[in-house]
Amino acid sequence: MKKPFLKCTFTMMLSGAVALGALGVMPAALAATKIIKVSHQFTGGEGPEADFRHRLIVKFAQEVEKRTNGELKFQIFPSSSLIKPKGQFSAMQTGALDMTLLPLAYEGGKIPEVNLGLMPALVTSYEQGLRWKTAPIGKEMTRIIDDKGVKILTWIWQAGGIATKDKPVVNPEDAVGLKMRGAGKSLDLMLKAAGSSITNMPSSDVYNAMQTGVLDGAVTSSASLLGFRLYEVSKFVTTPRKNTFWFMFEPMLMAKSTYDRLTPAQQKIVMEVGASMEQFAIEESKKDDVRLAEVFTKAGAKAEDMDDASFTKWRELAKKTAWKDFAENTKNGQKLLDMALDVK
């Protein structure tokens, strides 16, 4: 397995510290260095075709290290090599993990409010999603997550597509009888109403599930459709180039316990650098939406787009199922939904 990016820097630094410690010498700058451990489920690598979420974390780490003059250094563990995807949030809550980049709807069972971050057909553009940050809905989501012991550093939204093995899924009626992965309660409710059966799993497990027949198809971000090579096990993909019901909130997060141990100056740098990554996330996500069709087509799959009429069908179905359930069964659900709908 390829060593996590930046880990070598830490290993060299630690070796030097051991040697100097044996002599009873410890440079003040080295003693003050804080090591931040980052775990995420996405593939590592470098270059424009590597998963942009990993590249975003690397860019963040490099910039923070530079601006803190090496006071903060990072160990980055991609591909779930440190902690499994659904254990990352709780690991931050207990202080076992410092940072991650996480599809927040994974925590929807424990924190029902975050299901709003994968509410089908609610967010319809990257720019609209980012505007949540400064709107009342964003401030409320920030408060909810903060109360759980975790801080949002970077607001990242990703559009997604639908990869399938036997037939394309563009309209709700196309999903009848398929075994699908939806990724969260709200999306699952809509797909069930369309006639699918649902199997829940992280996007990192979808490849094997489609290869072995556990799934007929999956809905996930363009970055994951590419990064997890789902073009190798799919014959069709519906892209988000024109419309999609799938926009997911996948923020970069830091454990509040870690954040609170930083100096005020370091906290300021971490938040500023985190915010500076948001435009990069939008640009790279849009590139992936276009590249999705190119890569799947090159692999022999057929790429479809969702027109306005098809999107309207999905949105009406979402309102009757996912939106209704959230409003009725989540504390302050209707209020939160209305706040989200106020962001045009």
N, C-alpha and C positions, 0 to 999 in steps of 0.2 A: 504494500500500500504506500502511495506517495506520502511523504511526510507533510504534515500541515504547514502551510505557508507561514513564515515568520518564526516557526518553532526553533529553527537553527540559531537565530539571533539570541533567543532566550537561553538555549543550551550553552552557547559560547560564553555568555555573560555569567551563567551559573557556574561553569567550570572555573572561570577566573575568580569568582567570588569564593569558591571553595579553597583555591590555592592561596589567595590573599588571607582568607580567614585562618588558615593553618599557621600563617605568620603573625596572626594577631592584628592584621591590617584590614580595614574595610573603608574604601572611599565613601565619602558622605553622599555623593551623587548616586552611587550604586545602592547604598543602604536605603535611600529614599525611593528607589524605583518600585512601582507597583505593577504587578503582572495581572492582566485582565484576560481571563479565559473565555473564549467565544466558541459556542457549539452551534452548528446548524446542519440541516438535513440535505443540503444541496451539494451538487458535485463541485469539486475544486477545479483548479486549473488557471491558466492565464490566456490572454489574447481575447479578441472581440467575440469569439464564438463560445467562450467559457461562460458558465452561468453568471449573469450579471449580479446576482445577489451575493455570490461569493466575492466577485470583484469589488462590489460596493463596500463590503466589510473590510477588505484589504485596503482600499483607498481611505476609508475612515480611519483604520488603525495607523496607517502611514502618516496621515495628516495630524492626528492627535499626538502621535509620538514626536513628530517634528515640532509642533507648537508647544509641547510641554518639555522640550529639550530632553526627551528620553525619560522623564519622570514616570510616564505611563507607557508600558509595552504590552504587546498582545500575543497570546497563543491562540491560533485559529484552527479549529477542528471541523473540517467539512465532512460531508457524507455520513452524518450520524456516527462518526468515529469516536465520539466521547459520550454523548447522551442521546438516546432515542428521541425522535421528534416530539412525541406526546409527553415526554418527561421533562422537557426543557423549561417550561413555565414554572412548574413546581420546584425544579432545581434552583431557579432564581429566587423563588420565595423562601427557600430554606438556606440560601447563601452558598449552595454547592456549585452554582454556575453564575458567572458574572454577566454574560451577554448572549443574545441570540437574535436571529431574524426569523420570525415565526408567523405562519398563517394563524391569526389570532382566533379564528373560528374553531380551531382545534380545542380551545378551552370553553366552548359554548355550553358543554354539559355542566361545568362548574360555575361559569360566569355567563348566565343567559344573555346578558346585554350585548356581549361581543358577537352574538349571531347576526347582529345588524351589519357587521363587517363582511358578511357574505349573504346578504339579503338579495335574492335574485331580482334582476331588472330594476334595482333601486338606484345604484350609481351607474351612470352611462358613459362617463369619460374620465380620463386621468385627472384633468383639470378640476372637474367637479369633486372628485374624491379628495384631492389635496385641499380644496377650499373647506372641507370639514374641519381642518386643523384649527382655524381661527373662528369658526362659527360656533354657536352654542352647543351643537351636537358634539363637536370635537373637544370642547372644553369639558363636557360631561363625560365623554369616553376617557379622556385623560385622567379625570378625577377617579373614575371607577377603577382603572388599571393601577393608578397610584395607590389607591386604598388597598390593593391586593399585594403591594410590596414591589411593584415593577414600574419603571419609567419608560415612556415612549421617547426615543431619540430621533427617529426618522419616520415620517409618514410615507408609507409606500403602498400604492394600490396597483394591482395587476389585473389586466384583462385575461380571460381564458377562453379556450376552445373545447371542442368535443371530439375526442378520438374514438373511433369505433372499428370493429373488425369486419362486420358483415354487411352493414348498410349505413348510409349517412344519416345523421340526426340533425335536422334543420328546424322542423316544426314539432310541436308537442306530440302529435300522433306518430311521429317516427320513432319515439322512445318506447312504444308499447312492447312489452315482453322482453325487454333487454335487461341484463344484469349490469347495473351501473354503479360507478363511484361518484358521489356528489361532493363530498368533503365537509359538509356541515348540516346541522339540523334543518335549517331553512331551505336550503337547496334540495335536500333529501325529500322534504315534504312535497315540493313542487314536482320533482321527478316521479315520486310515487303516484301522485295524482295524474301524471301523464301516462302511467301504466308500467313503469319500470320497477324492478326489485333492486334494493340498495344494499351494497356491502361497503362498510366504512373502513378506511385505511389511509395512512399518509400517502402523499403522492410518490414518495420514494419506493413504495411497495407495489405500485400499479403495474409496472412492467411484468413482473412475475405472475401477477394475478391475470393479466390479459393473455400471457403466454400459455398459462395452464388451463384457461377456460373458466376461472373463477369470475372473471369480468368479461362482458361483451364490449364495454366501453367505459370511458372515464371523462369527467369534466375537470380540468385543472388549468393552471396558468400556461400561457404560451412558453414561458421560460422553463416550466417543468415538462411540458410536452416535448420540448427540445432537449433539455438537460438530461432527462431520464430515457431518451432515445425511444420514445413511444412510436415513432415512425417505423420501427423495426417490427412491431407487433400489431400495426393498424393498417387498414386499407382505405380509411376515410378520415378526414378531419374537417370540422366546421370552424373556420377561423373567426377571430374577433375584429377583422379589418374594417368591417362596416358596422355591424351590431353584435352585441353579445349580452346575455343575461348574467354573465359571470364576471363580476369585478370583486376582487378579494383584498381585504386589508391585511397586509403582511409587513408590519412595522419592524424596525430594528429596536431592540429592547435592552434595557440594563436593569439588573437587580437594584432595587432601591437601597439595599444594605451596602452594595458596592458604591453606588453614587454618593451615599452619605459619608463614606470614608474618604472621598476625594476632597481636596482643598477647594475653597470657593473659586479660585482661578481655574483649577482643573475642571470643575463642574461647568463653568462658563464655556470653556473650550469644547468639552464633550457635547454640549447642547448646540453650540454654533456649528461645529463640524457635522453633527448629525443632521441639522437642518440643511446644510449645504449639499448634502447627498440627494435631496429630494428631486432636484431637476435632472440629475444623472439617472435616477430611477425611472422617471417619466420617459426620458429619451431612449434609454435602453429597452424599456418595456415595449415602446412603439416599434423599435427595430425588430424585436422578437415577434411581434404580431405579423409583420410583413414576412420575415424570414421563415415563419411557421409554414406558410403555404409553399414556399420555395423548397424547403428541406423535405417535407412530406411528399411533394410531387416528384422530386428527384429520386426518392426512395420507392416510387411506384404507387403511392397512394393518391387518391383524388381529393382535391381541396374544394370545399364549398364555402359560400358566404351566406350570412343571414340577412335577408332583406327586411325592410321596415314592417311589412305585413307579418312576417314570421316572428319578429321581435314583439310586435303587439300581442300576438297570441300568447307568447310566453309571459308577457307582463300581466295580462289579464288572469292567467292561471296562477301566477305568483301572488297577485292581490288576494285571490280567493283562498289560497292555501297558506303560504309562508307568511305573508304580511298579516293575515288575519290571526294566525296562531301566535305570532310574536306580540301583537297588540293585546290579545286576550290572556296570554299565559306568562308573560314576562312582566315583572314589576315595573310600572311606569312605561310599559311597552308602547302604548299608543302615543304618549308624549314624546318618547324617543324617536318613534317612527315619523311623527310630524316634524320634529326638529331636523331629521335627516332630509325629509321632503322639502324643507324650506331652503335647502342648498341647491340652487338651480344650476 
